[in-house]
Amino acid sequence: PKFKIVSYSSGSHASQTAAWDIACGYIRPGTDSWVAALGTAVEGTQTYTTANVWQLTSALAPTPAGTAAAGAQLKIRIFREGDDATNDTFTSTTKLVKLLMQWKKTVAVDVTSW
């Protein structure tokens, strides 16, 4: 799967960057285990350029932990890297508004761009 994160912050935060991480993993069919392992998180950043505007990350493509199977669910974890002073320089609150997801139905279908 590929994801894009949409966020919003009010006020002026020109040239400040928020860093978001996303990880995911498959949950086996027939279980309700939400403690399933997650794959390695990937990071996306959003640099705010103007006041009061929604921001969109580039496409993020984390590799899910586990094995896809018929009926499997996908567990997704999204978090902000607020303690990452190198990539996250945003000094105010930013709100996650929406998660956009692109999913390919079969391995034979190539999702090259988004």
Secondary structure by P-SEA (a helix, b strand, c coil): ccbbbbbccccccccbbbbbbbbbbbbccccccccccccbbbbbbbbbcccbbbbbbcbbbbbbcccccccbbbbbbbbbcccccccccccbbbbbcbbbbbbbcccccccccc
